Amino acid sequence: MNAPVSVVAPNWNRRPLLLRLLKHLEVQSTPPEEVIVVDAGSEDGSAEAAERGRVRVLRMGGNPGFAALVNAGIRAARCPWVAIVNNDVTPQQDWLERLLEAAEKEGAWFACGLLLEESRPDQVDGAFDLISRAACVWRAGNGRADGPLWRQPRRVHLPPLTATLLRKQLFDKVGLLDEHFESYLEDVDFGLRCALRGLNGIYAPHALAYHVGSATLGRWHPETVRRISRNQVFLLARHWPLSWFRRYGWAVLVGQALWGVLALRHGAAWAWLAGKWEGIRRYRSVRRTLPAPQTERLIRLLEESESELFRLQQQAGFDWYWRLYFSLT
C-alpha cells in the first residue's frame, strides 16, 4: 500500500486553473490523503471556490512569494509525503501513483516527473534542473520535442518544485524553502542544500503532467525578470565557495551578462539591472560559508551538472544562450 500524501498547491488569482487542478487530484489512481491550497490573498474567489470542495485552505492575506506559500503548506501537512503542485499543472490520472512507486522503489528523497507543454503536448516543458558554474539554470528539455532523450529514468539533484513529490522528513533535514528568494530559483537553492548532504531524488518520466507555464505573471514580466536576476546572485552568495571569483569569475560574468542580453531582447533590461543591483546590495546579508566537505561536493556537483547540461544541449540542439556560454567559457 502506498504511503499517504499531502498535496500543497500555492495559488494567487487563478481560479479556473486551480479548480481544474483540484478536479484532476480528485481522480488520481492513488488519491492524496489531503489537499492544502495556500492562497496568497486572491481576489477572484479562488479560496472560496476551493473551500467548497474537500480541501483545506490556508489564507495568507497577501502574497509573500512562492517560498513562503509552500512553507506554510508544508508546516500544515500531516502526511509523510508532500507533493508540491503549481495551480497551472494538469497531472495525468496515475501521476501521483507513479511518483510514489518510483521514489519508494529507489529509496529516493524526492521524485519528479516529465512536464509537457499544455498548448503543445508533443513538446517538453521541463524534466529536471541543471545548473552551470555561472549560477544560471536550465530546465532540461524545455522547448524540445518529446522523445527518448527525456524518457529515461535517472537520479537527479535539483527537483523543479512545479510538480514534485518529497518526503516530509527531507525538510527536517535541510530546512524549508529560503524565503529570501520569494519566488524563482528557491527550488534550486533547496535542491543544492539536499545535494550537499547527499539527499538525492529520482526522475520518473512515466509520471506525466501538463504545464501552462508562467501563468501568474508571464515568463518575461519585469517582476519575474527582476527576481530571477536577483536570485541568481543569491545562489552565488548562499552556495559558491569563498574563492568563487578566482575559480568561476569568468563563467559567472559571461553567464550573467548573456542572461542580461536575453532580458534586453524581451524588453526587460531595466528589470534585469534592478535585480542584479538588489542582489549585489544584499549579497553580504545572505552570504553563507559552507563547511569544507560541502564546498568540495559543491564544486564536483557544479562541474558534473554543467557537463551534463552541455551533453544534453549537444544532443537536443543548442539554445543560442548556451551555445555562446560554452563557446566563451
C-alpha positions in Angstrom: 0.0 0.0 0.0 1.3 3.5 -0.9 2.1 5.9 1.9 -0.4 8.8 2.4 0.4 12.1 0.6 -0.4 15.7 1.3 -0.7 17.9 -1.7 0.3 21.6 -1.3 -1.0 23.9 -4.0 0.1 27.6 -3.9 -2.5 29.9 -5.5 -2.9 33.5 -6.4 -5.9 34.7 -8.5 -6.0 31.8 -11.0 -9.4 30.3 -10.1 -10.1 28.4 -13.3 -6.6 26.8 -13.2 -6.9 25.9 -9.5 -10.4 24.3 -9.9 -9.1 22.2 -12.8 -6.1 21.1 -10.8 -8.3 20.1 -7.8 -10.6 18.1 -10.2 -7.6 16.2 -11.5 -6.3 15.5 -8.0 -9.7 14.0 -7.0 -9.5 11.3 -9.7 -5.9 10.3 -9.1 -5.4 6.5 -9.1 -3.7 7.0 -5.8 -5.6 9.9 -4.3 -3.9 12.2 -1.9 -4.8 12.0 1.8 -5.3 15.7 1.9 -5.1 18.8 -0.4 -3.9 22.1 1.1 -4.5 25.2 -1.0 -2.3 28.1 0.2 -3.9 31.2 -1.0 -2.0 34.5 -1.4 -4.9 36.9 -0.9 -6.7 36.0 -4.2 -9.4 38.4 -5.2 -11.1 36.2 -7.8 -12.9 33.8 -5.5 -10.3 31.1 -5.7 -10.1 30.4 -1.9 -13.9 30.4 -1.6 -14.3 28.0 -4.5 -11.7 25.6 -3.2 -13.3 25.6 0.3 -16.5 24.2 -1.3 -14.6 21.0 -2.0 -12.8 18.7 0.3 -9.8 21.0 0.5 -8.1 22.8 3.4 -7.4 26.4 2.5 -4.8 28.5 4.3 -5.4 32.2 3.7 -2.1 34.2 3.8 -3.9 37.5 3.5 -1.3 38.7 0.9 1.4 37.4 -1.5 4.7 36.8 0.4 6.1 34.8 -2.5 6.1 31.2 -3.6 8.6 30.0 -1.0 6.5 31.4 1.9 3.3 29.9 0.5 4.9 26.5 0.1 6.4 26.6 3.6 3.0 27.3 5.1 1.6 24.3 3.3 4.5 22.0 4.4 4.1 23.1 8.0 0.4 22.3 7.9 0.8 18.9 6.1 0.0 15.8 8.1 1.4 13.1 5.8 4.9 11.6 5.4 4.9 12.6 1.7 4.3 16.1 0.4 3.5 16.8 -3.3 4.1 20.5 -4.3 2.0 21.3 -7.3 1.5 24.6 -9.1 -2.0 25.6 -9.9 -1.2 25.6 -13.7 -0.3 21.9 -13.7 -2.6 19.2 -15.0 -1.4 15.8 -13.8 -2.4 12.6 -15.6 -4.5 10.2 -13.6 -1.6 8.0 -12.5 0.8 10.8 -11.9 0.9 10.6 -8.1 0.9 6.8 -8.1 3.9 6.6 -10.4 5.9 9.2 -8.5 5.3 7.3 -5.2 6.2 4.0 -6.8 9.5 5.4 -8.2 10.5 7.1 -5.0 9.8 4.1 -2.8 11.4 1.6 -5.1 14.6 3.6 -5.4 14.6 4.8 -1.8 14.7 8.4 -3.1 14.1 11.5 -1.1 12.0 13.1 -3.9 10.6 12.3 -7.3 9.8 14.5 -10.2 8.1 13.5 -13.5 8.0 14.8 -17.1 6.2 18.1 -17.7 4.8 18.6 -21.2 3.6 22.0 -22.5 -0.2 22.1 -22.3 -0.5 24.1 -25.6 1.9 21.7 -27.4 1.8 18.3 -25.7 4.4 16.9 -28.1 6.9 19.4 -26.6 8.7 19.3 -23.3 8.1 22.0 -20.7 10.7 20.6 -18.3 12.2 17.4 -16.8 14.7 18.3 -14.1 17.0 21.2 -13.4 20.7 21.6 -14.2 22.9 24.4 -13.0 26.0 26.0 -14.5 29.1 27.5 -12.9 27.5 30.9 -13.7 24.6 30.2 -11.3 22.3 30.1 -14.4 19.9 27.2 -14.6 18.4 25.2 -17.5 15.2 23.2 -17.0 16.3 20.2 -19.0 14.3 19.6 -22.1 12.5 22.9 -22.1 11.2 23.8 -25.6 12.4 20.5 -27.1 10.3 17.8 -28.8 9.3 15.0 -26.6 11.3 11.8 -27.3 13.6 9.1 -26.0 16.1 11.6 -24.6 13.6 12.7 -22.0 12.1 9.3 -21.3 15.0 7.8 -19.4 14.7 7.5 -15.6 17.7 8.8 -13.7 19.0 10.1 -10.4 18.7 13.8 -10.1 19.9 16.5 -7.7 17.7 19.5 -8.4 13.9 18.9 -8.3 11.8 21.6 -10.0 9.0 22.3 -7.5 6.5 23.0 -10.2 5.2 19.4 -9.6 7.3 17.2 -7.3 6.8 14.7 -4.6 9.1 14.8 -1.5 9.5 13.1 1.8 8.3 15.5 4.5 11.3 14.3 6.6 13.5 16.0 4.0 12.5 19.4 5.2 13.5 18.4 8.8 17.0 17.6 7.5 17.7 20.6 5.2 15.1 23.1 6.2 12.2 24.7 4.4 12.4 26.9 1.3 14.5 30.0 1.8 12.1 32.9 1.8 14.8 35.4 0.9 14.2 34.1 -2.7 10.4 34.9 -2.6 9.8 33.3 -6.0 12.0 31.7 -8.6 15.2 29.7 -8.0 14.1 28.9 -4.5 13.8 25.3 -5.6 17.3 25.3 -7.0 18.6 26.6 -3.6 16.7 23.8 -1.9 18.0 21.2 -4.3 21.6 22.3 -3.7 21.1 22.0 0.0 19.8 18.5 -0.5 22.6 17.5 -2.8 25.3 18.9 -0.5 24.0 16.4 2.1 23.8 13.5 -0.3 20.0 13.5 -0.3 19.1 12.9 -3.9 16.0 12.1 -5.9 14.7 10.3 -8.9 13.4 11.5 -12.3 10.4 9.3 -13.3 9.4 10.3 -16.8 6.4 8.0 -16.9 4.8 10.3 -14.3 3.3 12.8 -16.8 1.7 16.2 -16.2 0.9 19.2 -18.4 2.0 22.7 -17.6 0.7 26.1 -18.8 3.9 27.8 -17.6 4.3 31.3 -16.0 0.5 31.6 -15.8 0.6 34.2 -13.0 2.9 36.9 -14.3 4.4 35.7 -17.5 7.9 34.5 -18.3 9.4 37.9 -19.2 7.3 40.1 -16.9 9.6 42.7 -15.4 8.9 41.4 -11.8 9.8 37.8 -12.9 13.0 39.0 -14.5 13.9 41.2 -11.5 13.5 38.3 -9.1 15.4 35.8 -11.2 18.2 38.3 -11.8 18.5 38.9 -8.1 18.1 35.3 -7.1 21.0 34.3 -9.4 23.2 36.5 -7.2 21.6 35.0 -4.0 22.6 31.5 -5.3 26.2 32.7 -5.5 26.0 34.2 -2.1 24.4 31.1 -0.5 26.5 28.3 -2.1 29.5 29.3 -4.1 32.9 28.9 -2.3 34.7 32.0 -1.0 37.2 31.7 -3.8 34.4 31.5 -6.5 35.5 34.7 -8.3 39.0 33.4 -8.9 37.7 29.9 -9.9 34.5 30.8 -11.7 34.6 34.6 -12.2 34.8 34.5 -16.0 32.0 31.9 -16.3 29.8 33.9 -13.9 30.4 37.1 -15.8 29.6 35.5 -19.2 26.6 33.6 -18.0 25.0 36.6 -16.1 25.8 39.0 -19.0 24.2 36.8 -21.6 21.2 36.4 -19.4 21.0 40.2 -19.4 21.1 40.2 -23.2 18.1 37.8 -23.1 16.3 40.2 -20.8 17.1 43.1 -23.2 15.7 41.2 -26.2 12.4 40.8 -24.2 12.2 44.4 -23.2 13.2 43.8 -19.6 16.7 45.2 -19.3 15.9 47.6 -16.5 14.3 44.8 -14.5 17.5 42.7 -15.0 19.6 45.6 -13.8 17.4 46.3 -10.8 17.6 42.6 -9.8 21.3 42.5 -10.1 21.7 45.7 -8.1 19.5 44.3 -5.4 21.4 41.0 -5.3 24.7 42.8 -5.1 23.4 45.2 -2.4 22.1 42.3 -0.3 25.0 39.9 -1.0 26.7 40.2 2.4 23.4 39.8 4.3 22.5 36.5 2.6 26.1 35.1 2.3 26.8 31.7 3.9 30.1 29.9 4.2 29.9 26.1 3.6 32.0 23.6 5.5 35.0 22.4 3.6 33.5 18.9 2.8 30.3 20.6 1.4 32.5 23.0 -0.6 34.3 20.1 -2.3 31.0 18.4 -3.0 29.5 21.6 -4.5 32.5 22.0 -6.8 32.0 18.4 -8.1 28.3 19.0 -8.4 28.7 22.2 -10.4 31.2 20.7 -12.8 29.1 17.5 -13.3 25.9 19.4 -13.8 27.5 21.7 -16.3 29.0 18.8 -18.2 25.5 17.1 -18.3 24.0 20.4 -19.4 26.4 20.6 -22.3 25.8 16.9 -23.3 22.0 17.3 -23.4 22.2 20.6 -25.2 24.5 19.0 -27.7 22.1 16.1 -28.3 18.9 18.1 -28.3 20.3 21.2 -30.2 21.9 24.2 -28.6 19.9 27.3 -27.5 21.8 30.3 -28.6 22.4 31.3 -25.0 24.1 28.1 -24.1 26.0 27.9 -27.4 27.5 31.3 -26.7 28.1 30.5 -23.0 30.0 27.3 -23.8 31.9 28.9 -26.7 33.1 31.7 -24.4 33.8 29.6 -21.2 
